[in-house]
Amino acid sequence: MLIIAGLLAAFVLLLIFGKRRGRLCRWRRQGAGAAPGESLYRCMYCGAEAFTSDGNPPLICPREDPPQKG
Ligand SMILES: [Zn+2]
């Protein structure tokens, strides 16, 4: 029972941190720099760049610690 509760707590924490990180990032599609069939997205928040092959912006930011604003 304790193990299940621990796993549940870890899962919830993972969801919270995953959402928070994703919410901080604003992905913008870049016209140049992407190969055919790929899309280049740039994070307006921390400046990270990422390629995706499905045309959708990345779910998470490759940067672990985005700089604080202000
Ligand atoms: Zn970012």
N, CA, C, O and the ligand as a Tripos MOL2 file, in Angstrom:
@<TRIPOS>MOLECULE
protein
  281   279    71     0     0
PROTEIN
NO_CHARGES

@<TRIPOS>ATOM
      1 N           0.8340   -1.2090    0.0000 N.3       1 MET1
      2 CA          0.0000    0.0000    0.0000 C.3       1 MET1
      3 C           0.8690    1.2590    0.0000 C.2       1 MET1
      4 O           0.5770    2.2320   -0.6960 O.2       1 MET1
      5 N           1.9480    1.2200    0.7990 N.am      2 LEU2
      6 CA          2.8380    2.3800    0.8660 C.3       2 LEU2
      7 C           3.5400    2.5840   -0.4840 C.2       2 LEU2
      8 O           3.7540    3.7160   -0.9190 O.2       2 LEU2
      9 N           3.8870    1.4890   -1.1250 N.am      3 ILE3
     10 CA          4.5690    1.5810   -2.4240 C.3       3 ILE3
     11 C           3.6470    2.2060   -3.4620 C.2       3 ILE3
     12 O           4.0720    3.0350   -4.2660 O.2       3 ILE3
     13 N           2.4050    1.8080   -3.4360 N.am      4 ILE4
     14 CA          1.4360    2.3560   -4.3910 C.3       4 ILE4
     15 C           1.2650    3.8540   -4.1700 C.2       4 ILE4
     16 O           1.2080    4.6280   -5.1250 O.2       4 ILE4
     17 N           1.1860    4.2560   -2.9030 N.am      5 ALA5
     18 CA          1.0350    5.6790   -2.5930 C.3       5 ALA5
     19 C           2.2610    6.4540   -3.0720 C.2       5 ALA5
     20 O           2.1320    7.5590   -3.5980 O.2       5 ALA5
     21 N           3.4540    5.8750   -2.8890 N.am      6 GLY6
     22 CA          4.6820    6.5280   -3.3300 C.3       6 GLY6
     23 C           4.7160    6.6840   -4.8390 C.2       6 GLY6
     24 O           5.0990    7.7340   -5.3560 O.2       6 GLY6
     25 N           4.3140    5.6370   -5.5400 N.am      7 LEU7
     26 CA          4.2930    5.6990   -6.9940 C.3       7 LEU7
     27 C           3.2940    6.7530   -7.4670 C.2       7 LEU7
     28 O           3.5630    7.4980   -8.4100 O.2       7 LEU7
     29 N           2.1730    6.8060   -6.8210 N.am      8 LEU8
     30 CA          1.1360    7.7700   -7.1880 C.3       8 LEU8
     31 C           1.6490    9.1970   -6.9860 C.2       8 LEU8
     32 O           1.4420   10.0660   -7.8320 O.2       8 LEU8
     33 N           2.3200    9.4250   -5.8530 N.am      9 ALA9
     34 CA          2.8550   10.7570   -5.5630 C.3       9 ALA9
     35 C           3.9050   11.1440   -6.6000 C.2       9 ALA9
     36 O           3.9330   12.2830   -7.0660 O.2       9 ALA9
     37 N           4.7710   10.1900   -6.9600 N.am     10 ALA10
     38 CA          5.8080   10.4650   -7.9520 C.3      10 ALA10
     39 C           5.1740   10.7980   -9.3010 C.2      10 ALA10
     40 O           5.6410   11.6860  -10.0150 O.2      10 ALA10
     41 N           4.1210   10.0860   -9.6360 N.am     11 PHE11
     42 CA          3.4460   10.3110  -10.9090 C.3      11 PHE11
     43 C           2.8170   11.6990  -10.9450 C.2      11 PHE11
     44 O           2.9040   12.4050  -11.9500 O.2      11 PHE11
     45 N           2.1910   12.0790   -9.8540 N.am     12 VAL12
     46 CA          1.5590   13.3970   -9.7800 C.3      12 VAL12
     47 C           2.6170   14.4980   -9.8850 C.2      12 VAL12
     48 O           2.4250   15.4870  -10.5930 O.2      12 VAL12
     49 N           3.7290   14.3160   -9.1780 N.am     13 LEU13
     50 CA          4.8090   15.3050   -9.2280 C.3      13 LEU13
     51 C           5.3340   15.4390  -10.6520 C.2      13 LEU13
     52 O           5.6010   16.5430  -11.1280 O.2      13 LEU13
     53 N           5.4770   14.3070  -11.3190 N.am     14 LEU14
     54 CA          5.9720   14.2980  -12.6950 C.3      14 LEU14
     55 C           5.0250   15.0830  -13.5970 C.2      14 LEU14
     56 O           5.4620   15.8590  -14.4470 O.2      14 LEU14
     57 N           3.7430   14.8780  -13.4050 N.am     15 LEU15
     58 CA          2.7450   15.5930  -14.1970 C.3      15 LEU15
     59 C           2.8310   17.0940  -13.9510 C.2      15 LEU15
     60 O           2.7930   17.8900  -14.8890 O.2      15 LEU15
     61 N           2.9460   17.4740  -12.6780 N.am     16 ILE16
     62 CA          2.9740   18.8890  -12.3140 C.3      16 ILE16
     63 C           4.2070   19.5640  -12.9190 C.2      16 ILE16
     64 O           4.1070   20.6220  -13.5400 O.2      16 ILE16
     65 N           5.3710   18.9360  -12.7260 N.am     17 PHE17
     66 CA          6.5970   19.5490  -13.2340 C.3      17 PHE17
     67 C           6.6090   19.5530  -14.7570 C.2      17 PHE17
     68 O           7.0900   20.5050  -15.3710 O.2      17 PHE17
     69 N           6.0880   18.5050  -15.3650 N.am     18 GLY18
     70 CA          6.0310   18.4380  -16.8190 C.3      18 GLY18
     71 C           5.1510   19.5410  -17.3810 C.2      18 GLY18
     72 O           5.5090   20.2010  -18.3570 O.2      18 GLY18
     73 N           3.9980   19.7330  -16.7560 N.am     19 LYS19
     74 CA          3.0860   20.7730  -17.2160 C.3      19 LYS19
     75 C           3.6870   22.1540  -17.0160 C.2      19 LYS19
     76 O           3.5840   23.0270  -17.8780 O.2      19 LYS19
     77 N           4.3270   22.3350  -15.8410 N.am     20 ARG20
     78 CA          4.8760   23.6530  -15.5420 C.3      20 ARG20
     79 C           5.9510   24.0120  -16.5530 C.2      20 ARG20
     80 O           6.0200   25.1410  -17.0390 O.2      20 ARG20
     81 N           6.7970   23.0170  -16.8630 N.am     21 ARG21
     82 CA          7.8780   23.2920  -17.7940 C.3      21 ARG21
     83 C           7.3230   23.5990  -19.1810 C.2      21 ARG21
     84 O           7.8160   24.4820  -19.8830 O.2      21 ARG21
     85 N           6.2980   22.8600  -19.5570 N.am     22 GLY22
     86 CA          5.7260   23.0750  -20.8780 C.3      22 GLY22
     87 C           5.0170   24.4080  -20.9770 C.2      22 GLY22
     88 O           5.0100   25.0490  -22.0280 O.2      22 GLY22
     89 N           4.4130   24.8200  -19.8570 N.am     23 ARG23
     90 CA          3.6600   26.0610  -19.8770 C.3      23 ARG23
     91 C           4.5910   27.2660  -19.9780 C.2      23 ARG23
     92 O           4.2220   28.2980  -20.5380 O.2      23 ARG23
     93 N           5.7900   27.1290  -19.4370 N.am     24 LEU24
     94 CA          6.7340   28.2360  -19.4720 C.3      24 LEU24
     95 C           7.2200   28.5030  -20.8900 C.2      24 LEU24
     96 O           7.5720   29.6290  -21.2410 O.2      24 LEU24
     97 N           7.2330   27.4590  -21.6890 N.am     25 CYS25
     98 CA          7.8480   27.5830  -23.0020 C.3      25 CYS25
     99 C           6.8370   28.0030  -24.0470 C.2      25 CYS25
    100 O           5.7010   27.5320  -24.0810 O.2      25 CYS25
    101 N           7.2950   28.9110  -24.9000 N.am     26 ARG26
    102 CA          6.4630   29.3360  -26.0240 C.3      26 ARG26
    103 C           7.1910   28.9940  -27.3020 C.2      26 ARG26
    104 O           8.1820   29.6240  -27.6710 O.2      26 ARG26
    105 N           6.6790   27.9900  -27.9600 N.am     27 TRP27
    106 CA          7.3360   27.5280  -29.1810 C.3      27 TRP27
    107 C           6.8200   28.3010  -30.3800 C.2      27 TRP27
    108 O           5.6180   28.4830  -30.5750 O.2      27 TRP27
    109 N           7.7700   28.7400  -31.1650 N.am     28 ARG28
    110 CA          7.4310   29.4230  -32.4020 C.3      28 ARG28
    111 C           8.1030   28.7120  -33.5630 C.2      28 ARG28
    112 O           9.2780   28.3520  -33.4970 O.2      28 ARG28
    113 N           7.3480   28.5210  -34.6110 N.am     29 ARG29
    114 CA          7.8880   27.8310  -35.7690 C.3      29 ARG29
    115 C           8.7950   28.7790  -36.5440 C.2      29 ARG29
    116 O           8.4430   29.9230  -36.8300 O.2      29 ARG29
    117 N           9.9640   28.2660  -36.8680 N.am     30 GLN30
    118 CA         10.9210   29.0390  -37.6390 C.3      30 GLN30
    119 C          10.8660   28.5920  -39.0860 C.2      30 GLN30
    120 O          10.8090   27.3980  -39.3790 O.2      30 GLN30
    121 N          10.8850   29.5630  -39.9880 N.am     31 GLY31
    122 CA         10.7780   29.2210  -41.3980 C.3      31 GLY31
    123 C          12.0490   28.5990  -41.9310 C.2      31 GLY31
    124 O          11.9990   27.6030  -42.6530 O.2      31 GLY31
    125 N          13.1920   29.1760  -41.5840 N.am     32 ALA32
    126 CA         14.4480   28.6950  -42.1490 C.3      32 ALA32
    127 C          15.1420   27.7460  -41.1830 C.2      32 ALA32
    128 O          14.9250   27.7920  -39.9720 O.2      32 ALA32
    129 N          15.9720   26.8940  -41.7420 N.am     33 GLY33
    130 CA         16.8000   26.0330  -40.9060 C.3      33 GLY33
    131 C          16.2790   24.6240  -40.7500 C.2      33 GLY33
    132 O          16.9740   23.7620  -40.2120 O.2      33 GLY33
    133 N          15.0590   24.3730  -41.2150 N.am     34 ALA34
    134 CA         14.5060   23.0370  -41.0510 C.3      34 ALA34
    135 C          14.6750   22.2350  -42.3360 C.2      34 ALA34
    136 O          14.5730   22.7720  -43.4390 O.2      34 ALA34
    137 N          14.9310   20.9600  -42.1730 N.am     35 ALA35
    138 CA         15.0440   20.0620  -43.3140 C.3      35 ALA35
    139 C          13.6400   19.7310  -43.8250 C.2      35 ALA35
    140 O          12.6590   19.8770  -43.0960 O.2      35 ALA35
    141 N          13.5510   19.2820  -45.0860 N.am     36 PRO36
    142 CA         12.2290   18.8840  -45.6170 C.3      36 PRO36
    143 C          11.5850   17.8050  -44.7580 C.2      36 PRO36
    144 O          12.2240   16.8080  -44.4220 O.2      36 PRO36
    145 N          10.3350   18.0010  -44.4070 N.am     37 GLY37
    146 CA          9.6370   17.0380  -43.5710 C.3      37 GLY37
    147 C           9.8240   17.2920  -42.0940 C.2      37 GLY37
    148 O           9.2260   16.6170  -41.2560 O.2      37 GLY37
    149 N          10.6580   18.2710  -41.7790 N.am     38 GLU38
    150 CA         10.8690   18.5850  -40.3690 C.3      38 GLU38
    151 C          10.4990   20.0360  -40.1000 C.2      38 GLU38
    152 O          10.4950   20.8670  -41.0090 O.2      38 GLU38
    153 N          10.1960   20.3250  -38.8660 N.am     39 SER39
    154 CA          9.8760   21.6900  -38.4650 C.3      39 SER39
    155 C          10.8370   22.1230  -37.3760 C.2      39 SER39
    156 O          11.1130   21.3880  -36.4280 O.2      39 SER39
    157 N          11.3350   23.3360  -37.5390 N.am     40 LEU40
    158 CA         12.2240   23.8820  -36.5180 C.3      40 LEU40
    159 C          11.4320   24.8290  -35.6260 C.2      40 LEU40
    160 O          10.8290   25.7960  -36.0910 O.2      40 LEU40
    161 N          11.4510   24.5280  -34.3520 N.am     41 TYR41
    162 CA         10.7420   25.3740  -33.3910 C.3      41 TYR41
    163 C          11.7530   26.0170  -32.4580 C.2      41 TYR41
    164 O          12.7460   25.4070  -32.0620 O.2      41 TYR41
    165 N          11.4720   27.2530  -32.1230 N.am     42 ARG42
    166 CA         12.3430   27.9760  -31.2110 C.3      42 ARG42
    167 C          11.5380   28.4370  -30.0110 C.2      42 ARG42
    168 O          10.4390   28.9740  -30.1490 O.2      42 ARG42
    169 N          12.1010   28.2190  -28.8380 N.am     43 CYS43
    170 CA         11.4110   28.6000  -27.6240 C.3      43 CYS43
    171 C          11.6430   30.0860  -27.3590 C.2      43 CYS43
    172 O          12.7810   30.5360  -27.2210 O.2      43 CYS43
    173 N          10.5520   30.8320  -27.2910 N.am     44 MET44
    174 CA         10.6590   32.2670  -27.0700 C.3      44 MET44
    175 C          11.0300   32.5860  -25.6280 C.2      44 MET44
    176 O          11.4490   33.6970  -25.3050 O.2      44 MET44
    177 N          10.8680   31.6000  -24.7850 N.am     45 TYR45
    178 CA         11.1060   31.8530  -23.3700 C.3      45 TYR45
    179 C          12.5700   31.6890  -22.9980 C.2      45 TYR45
    180 O          13.1470   32.5500  -22.3330 O.2      45 TYR45
    181 N          13.1710   30.5860  -23.4240 N.am     46 CYS46
    182 CA         14.5520   30.3250  -23.0310 C.3      46 CYS46
    183 C          15.4830   30.2310  -24.2230 C.2      46 CYS46
    184 O          16.6920   30.0810  -24.0400 O.2      46 CYS46
    185 N          14.9610   30.3130  -25.4380 N.am     47 GLY47
    186 CA         15.8180   30.3550  -26.6050 C.3      47 GLY47
    187 C          16.2610   29.0060  -27.1120 C.2      47 GLY47
    188 O          17.1090   28.9370  -28.0010 O.2      47 GLY47
    189 N          15.7200   27.9400  -26.5800 N.am     48 ALA48
    190 CA         16.1040   26.6090  -27.0400 C.3      48 ALA48
    191 C          15.4860   26.3360  -28.4090 C.2      48 ALA48
    192 O          14.4150   26.8490  -28.7330 O.2      48 ALA48
    193 N          16.1680   25.5300  -29.1960 N.am     49 GLU49
    194 CA         15.6560   25.1510  -30.5030 C.3      49 GLU49
    195 C          15.4970   23.6460  -30.5730 C.2      49 GLU49
    196 O          16.2880   22.8950  -30.0010 O.2      49 GLU49
    197 N          14.4610   23.2140  -31.2820 N.am     50 ALA50
    198 CA         14.2070   21.7880  -31.3880 C.3      50 ALA50
    199 C          13.5530   21.4860  -32.7230 C.2      50 ALA50
    200 O          12.7600   22.2730  -33.2410 O.2      50 ALA50
    201 N          13.9050   20.3250  -33.2700 N.am     51 PHE51
    202 CA         13.2960   19.8650  -34.5160 C.3      51 PHE51
    203 C          12.2140   18.8450  -34.1920 C.2      51 PHE51
    204 O          12.3560   18.0090  -33.2990 O.2      51 PHE51
    205 N          11.1320   18.9450  -34.9480 N.am     52 THR52
    206 CA         10.0990   17.9250  -34.8210 C.3      52 THR52
    207 C           9.7290   17.4330  -36.2120 C.2      52 THR52
    208 O           9.8340   18.1660  -37.1960 O.2      52 THR52
    209 N           9.3010   16.1980  -36.2740 N.am     53 SER53
    210 CA          8.9780   15.6020  -37.5710 C.3      53 SER53
    211 C           7.4760   15.4720  -37.7840 C.2      53 SER53
    212 O           7.0370   15.0830  -38.8660 O.2      53 SER53
    213 N           6.6820   15.7940  -36.7660 N.am     54 ASP54
    214 CA          5.2380   15.6450  -36.9090 C.3      54 ASP54
    215 C           4.5290   16.9860  -37.0940 C.2      54 ASP54
    216 O           3.3020   17.0350  -37.1780 O.2      54 ASP54
    217 N           5.2990   18.0730  -37.1590 N.am     55 GLY55
    218 CA          4.6970   19.3690  -37.4140 C.3      55 GLY55
    219 C           4.1510   20.0550  -36.1760 C.2      55 GLY55
    220 O           3.6900   21.1940  -36.2510 O.2      55 GLY55
    221 N           4.1960   19.3860  -35.0520 N.am     56 ASN56
    222 CA          3.7140   19.9800  -33.8060 C.3      56 ASN56
    223 C           4.8820   20.4780  -32.9790 C.2      56 ASN56
    224 O           5.9760   19.9190  -33.0580 O.2      56 ASN56
    225 N           4.6710   21.5150  -32.1890 N.am     57 PRO57
    226 CA          5.7320   22.0100  -31.3200 C.3      57 PRO57
    227 C           6.0920   20.9770  -30.2650 C.2      57 PRO57
    228 O           5.2530   20.1610  -29.8840 O.2      57 PRO57
    229 N           7.3310   21.0040  -29.7900 N.am     58 PRO58
    230 CA          7.7630   20.0620  -28.7500 C.3      58 PRO58
    231 C           6.9240   20.2300  -27.4810 C.2      58 PRO58
    232 O           6.4620   21.3230  -27.1540 O.2      58 PRO58
    233 N           6.7470   19.1190  -26.7860 N.am     59 LEU59
    234 CA          5.9490   19.1580  -25.5610 C.3      59 LEU59
    235 C           6.7630   19.6890  -24.3940 C.2      59 LEU59
    236 O           6.2400   20.3980  -23.5350 O.2      59 LEU59
    237 N           8.0300   19.3500  -24.3660 N.am     60 ILE60
    238 CA          8.8640   19.8050  -23.2630 C.3      60 ILE60
    239 C          10.0460   20.5820  -23.8180 C.2      60 ILE60
    240 O          10.4030   20.4510  -24.9890 O.2      60 ILE60
    241 N          10.6390   21.3870  -22.9640 N.am     61 CYS61
    242 CA         11.7850   22.1830  -23.3700 C.3      61 CYS61
    243 C          13.0560   21.4000  -23.1120 C.2      61 CYS61
    244 O          13.2180   20.8180  -22.0400 O.2      61 CYS61
    245 N          13.9660   21.3780  -24.0860 N.am     62 PRO62
    246 CA         15.2230   20.6580  -23.8770 C.3      62 PRO62
    247 C          16.0670   21.2720  -22.7740 C.2      62 PRO62
    248 O          16.9580   20.6150  -22.2360 O.2      62 PRO62
    249 N          15.8020   22.4990  -22.4390 N.am     63 ARG63
    250 CA         16.5810   23.1390  -21.3690 C.3      63 ARG63
    251 C          15.9900   22.7760  -20.0150 C.2      63 ARG63
    252 O          14.7740   22.7880  -19.8240 O.2      63 ARG63
    253 N          16.8590   22.4590  -19.0970 N.am     64 GLU64
    254 CA         16.4050   22.0270  -17.7800 C.3      64 GLU64
    255 C          15.9490   23.2010  -16.9370 C.2      64 GLU64
    256 O          14.9310   23.1120  -16.2500 O.2      64 GLU64
    257 N          16.6860   24.2930  -16.9780 N.am     65 ASP65
    258 CA         16.3510   25.4300  -16.1200 C.3      65 ASP65
    259 C          16.2680   26.7160  -16.9470 C.2      65 ASP65
    260 O          17.2820   27.3800  -17.1640 O.2      65 ASP65
    261 N          15.0780   27.0640  -17.4010 N.am     66 PRO66
    262 CA         14.8920   28.3130  -18.1210 C.3      66 PRO66
    263 C          15.2410   29.5060  -17.2340 C.2      66 PRO66
    264 O          14.9630   29.4840  -16.0350 O.2      66 PRO66
    265 N          15.8470   30.5480  -17.8090 N.am     67 PRO67
    266 CA         16.2180   31.7220  -17.0040 C.3      67 PRO67
    267 C          15.0000   32.4240  -16.4350 C.2      67 PRO67
    268 O          13.9440   32.4810  -17.0640 O.2      67 PRO67
    269 N          15.1640   32.9490  -15.2530 N.am     68 GLN68
    270 CA         14.0550   33.6460  -14.6110 C.3      68 GLN68
    271 C          13.8700   35.0180  -15.2510 C.2      68 GLN68
    272 O          14.8320   35.6980  -15.6090 O.2      68 GLN68
    273 N          12.6190   35.3970  -15.3800 N.am     69 LYS69
    274 CA         12.3120   36.6760  -16.0150 C.3      69 LYS69
    275 C          12.5070   37.8190  -15.0170 C.2      69 LYS69
    276 O          12.0720   37.7250  -13.8690 O.2      69 LYS69
    277 N          13.1420   38.8680  -15.4450 N.am     70 GLY70
    278 CA         13.3360   40.0260  -14.5960 C.3      70 GLY70
    279 C          14.5260   39.8730  -13.7230 C.2      70 GLY70
    280 O          14.8350   40.7690  -12.9370 O.2      70 GLY70
    281 ZN         11.9220   26.7900  -23.2380 Zn       71 ZN71
@<TRIPOS>BOND
     1     1     2 1
     2     2     3 1
     3     3     4 2
     4     3     5 am
     5     5     6 1
     6     6     7 1
     7     7     8 2
     8     7     9 am
     9     9    10 1
    10    10    11 1
    11    11    12 2
    12    11    13 am
    13    13    14 1
    14    14    15 1
    15    15    16 2
    16    15    17 am
    17    17    18 1
    18    18    19 1
    19    19    20 2
    20    19    21 am
    21    21    22 1
    22    22    23 1
    23    23    24 2
    24    23    25 am
    25    25    26 1
    26    26    27 1
    27    27    28 2
    28    27    29 am
    29    29    30 1
    30    30    31 1
    31    31    32 2
    32    31    33 am
    33    33    34 1
    34    34    35 1
    35    35    36 2
    36    35    37 am
    37    37    38 1
    38    38    39 1
    39    39    40 2
    40    39    41 am
    41    41    42 1
    42    42    43 1
    43    43    44 2
    44    43    45 am
    45    45    46 1
    46    46    47 1
    47    47    48 2
    48    47    49 am
    49    49    50 1
    50    50    51 1
    51    51    52 2
    52    51    53 am
    53    53    54 1
    54    54    55 1
    55    55    56 2
    56    55    57 am
    57    57    58 1
    58    58    59 1
    59    59    60 2
    60    59    61 am
    61    61    62 1
    62    62    63 1
    63    63    64 2
    64    63    65 am
    65    65    66 1
    66    66    67 1
    67    67    68 2
    68    67    69 am
    69    69    70 1
    70    70    71 1
    71    71    72 2
    72    71    73 am
    73    73    74 1
    74    74    75 1
    75    75    76 2
    76    75    77 am
    77    77    78 1
    78    78    79 1
    79    79    80 2
    80    79    81 am
    81    81    82 1
    82    82    83 1
    83    83    84 2
    84    83    85 am
    85    85    86 1
    86    86    87 1
    87    87    88 2
    88    87    89 am
    89    89    90 1
    90    90    91 1
    91    91    92 2
    92    91    93 am
    93    93    94 1
    94    94    95 1
    95    95    96 2
    96    95    97 am
    97    97    98 1
    98    98    99 1
    99    99   100 2
   100    99   101 am
   101   101   102 1
   102   102   103 1
   103   103   104 2
   104   103   105 am
   105   105   106 1
   106   106   107 1
   107   107   108 2
   108   107   109 am
   109   109   110 1
   110   110   111 1
   111   111   112 2
   112   111   113 am
   113   113   114 1
   114   114   115 1
   115   115   116 2
   116   115   117 am
   117   117   118 1
   118   118   119 1
   119   119   120 2
   120   119   121 am
   121   121   122 1
   122   122   123 1
   123   123   124 2
   124   123   125 am
   125   125   126 1
   126   126   127 1
   127   127   128 2
   128   127   129 am
   129   129   130 1
   130   130   131 1
   131   131   132 2
   132   131   133 am
   133   133   134 1
   134   134   135 1
   135   135   136 2
   136   135   137 am
   137   137   138 1
   138   138   139 1
   139   139   140 2
   140   139   141 am
   141   141   142 1
   142   142   143 1
   143   143   144 2
   144   143   145 am
   145   145   146 1
   146   146   147 1
   147   147   148 2
   148   147   149 am
   149   149   150 1
   150   150   151 1
   151   151   152 2
   152   151   153 am
   153   153   154 1
   154   154   155 1
   155   155   156 2
   156   155   157 am
   157   157   158 1
   158   158   159 1
   159   159   160 2
   160   159   161 am
   161   161   162 1
   162   162   163 1
   163   163   164 2
   164   163   165 am
   165   165   166 1
   166   166   167 1
   167   167   168 2
   168   167   169 am
   169   169   170 1
   170   170   171 1
   171   171   172 2
   172   171   173 am
   173   173   174 1
   174   174   175 1
   175   175   176 2
   176   175   177 am
   177   177   178 1
   178   178   179 1
   179   179   180 2
   180   179   181 am
   181   181   182 1
   182   182   183 1
   183   183   184 2
   184   183   185 am
   185   185   186 1
   186   186   187 1
   187   187   188 2
   188   187   189 am
   189   189   190 1
   190   190   191 1
   191   191   192 2
   192   191   193 am
   193   193   194 1
   194   194   195 1
   195   195   196 2
   196   195   197 am
   197   197   198 1
   198   198   199 1
   199   199   200 2
   200   199   201 am
   201   201   202 1
   202   202   203 1
   203   203   204 2
   204   203   205 am
   205   205   206 1
   206   206   207 1
   207   207   208 2
   208   207   209 am
   209   209   210 1
   210   210   211 1
   211   211   212 2
   212   211   213 am
   213   213   214 1
   214   214   215 1
   215   215   216 2
   216   215   217 am
   217   217   218 1
   218   218   219 1
   219   219   220 2
   220   219   221 am
   221   221   222 1
   222   222   223 1
   223   223   224 2
   224   223   225 am
   225   225   226 1
   226   226   227 1
   227   227   228 2
   228   227   229 am
   229   229   230 1
   230   230   231 1
   231   231   232 2
   232   231   233 am
   233   233   234 1
   234   234   235 1
   235   235   236 2
   236   235   237 am
   237   237   238 1
   238   238   239 1
   239   239   240 2
   240   239   241 am
   241   241   242 1
   242   242   243 1
   243   243   244 2
   244   243   245 am
   245   245   246 1
   246   246   247 1
   247   247   248 2
   248   247   249 am
   249   249   250 1
   250   250   251 1
   251   251   252 2
   252   251   253 am
   253   253   254 1
   254   254   255 1
   255   255   256 2
   256   255   257 am
   257   257   258 1
   258   258   259 1
   259   259   260 2
   260   259   261 am
   261   261   262 1
   262   262   263 1
   263   263   264 2
   264   263   265 am
   265   265   266 1
   266   266   267 1
   267   267   268 2
   268   267   269 am
   269   269   270 1
   270   270   271 1
   271   271   272 2
   272   271   273 am
   273   273   274 1
   274   274   275 1
   275   275   276 2
   276   275   277 am
   277   277   278 1
   278   278   279 1
   279   279   280 2
@<TRIPOS>SUBSTRUCTURE
     1 MET1         2 RESIDUE 1 A MET
     2 LEU2         6 RESIDUE 1 A LEU
     3 ILE3        10 RESIDUE 1 A ILE
     4 ILE4        14 RESIDUE 1 A ILE
     5 ALA5        18 RESIDUE 1 A ALA
     6 GLY6        22 RESIDUE 1 A GLY
     7 LEU7        26 RESIDUE 1 A LEU
     8 LEU8        30 RESIDUE 1 A LEU
     9 ALA9        34 RESIDUE 1 A ALA
    10 ALA10       38 RESIDUE 1 A ALA
    11 PHE11       42 RESIDUE 1 A PHE
    12 VAL12       46 RESIDUE 1 A VAL
    13 LEU13       50 RESIDUE 1 A LEU
    14 LEU14       54 RESIDUE 1 A LEU
    15 LEU15       58 RESIDUE 1 A LEU
    16 ILE16       62 RESIDUE 1 A ILE
    17 PHE17       66 RESIDUE 1 A PHE
    18 GLY18       70 RESIDUE 1 A GLY
    19 LYS19       74 RESIDUE 1 A LYS
    20 ARG20       78 RESIDUE 1 A ARG
    21 ARG21       82 RESIDUE 1 A ARG
    22 GLY22       86 RESIDUE 1 A GLY
    23 ARG23       90 RESIDUE 1 A ARG
    24 LEU24       94 RESIDUE 1 A LEU
    25 CYS25       98 RESIDUE 1 A CYS
    26 ARG26      102 RESIDUE 1 A ARG
    27 TRP27      106 RESIDUE 1 A TRP
    28 ARG28      110 RESIDUE 1 A ARG
    29 ARG29      114 RESIDUE 1 A ARG
    30 GLN30      118 RESIDUE 1 A GLN
    31 GLY31      122 RESIDUE 1 A GLY
    32 ALA32      126 RESIDUE 1 A ALA
    33 GLY33      130 RESIDUE 1 A GLY
    34 ALA34      134 RESIDUE 1 A ALA
    35 ALA35      138 RESIDUE 1 A ALA
    36 PRO36      142 RESIDUE 1 A PRO
    37 GLY37      146 RESIDUE 1 A GLY
    38 GLU38      150 RESIDUE 1 A GLU
    39 SER39      154 RESIDUE 1 A SER
    40 LEU40      158 RESIDUE 1 A LEU
    41 TYR41      162 RESIDUE 1 A TYR
    42 ARG42      166 RESIDUE 1 A ARG
    43 CYS43      170 RESIDUE 1 A CYS
    44 MET44      174 RESIDUE 1 A MET
    45 TYR45      178 RESIDUE 1 A TYR
    46 CYS46      182 RESIDUE 1 A CYS
    47 GLY47      186 RESIDUE 1 A GLY
    48 ALA48      190 RESIDUE 1 A ALA
    49 GLU49      194 RESIDUE 1 A GLU
    50 ALA50      198 RESIDUE 1 A ALA
    51 PHE51      202 RESIDUE 1 A PHE
    52 THR52      206 RESIDUE 1 A THR
    53 SER53      210 RESIDUE 1 A SER
    54 ASP54      214 RESIDUE 1 A ASP
    55 GLY55      218 RESIDUE 1 A GLY
    56 ASN56      222 RESIDUE 1 A ASN
    57 PRO57      226 RESIDUE 1 A PRO
    58 PRO58      230 RESIDUE 1 A PRO
    59 LEU59      234 RESIDUE 1 A LEU
    60 ILE60      238 RESIDUE 1 A ILE
    61 CYS61      242 RESIDUE 1 A CYS
    62 PRO62      246 RESIDUE 1 A PRO
    63 ARG63      250 RESIDUE 1 A ARG
    64 GLU64      254 RESIDUE 1 A GLU
    65 ASP65      258 RESIDUE 1 A ASP
    66 PRO66      262 RESIDUE 1 A PRO
    67 PRO67      266 RESIDUE 1 A PRO
    68 GLN68      270 RESIDUE 1 A GLN
    69 LYS69      274 RESIDUE 1 A LYS
    70 GLY70      278 RESIDUE 1 A GLY
    71 ZN71       281 GROUP 0 **** ****
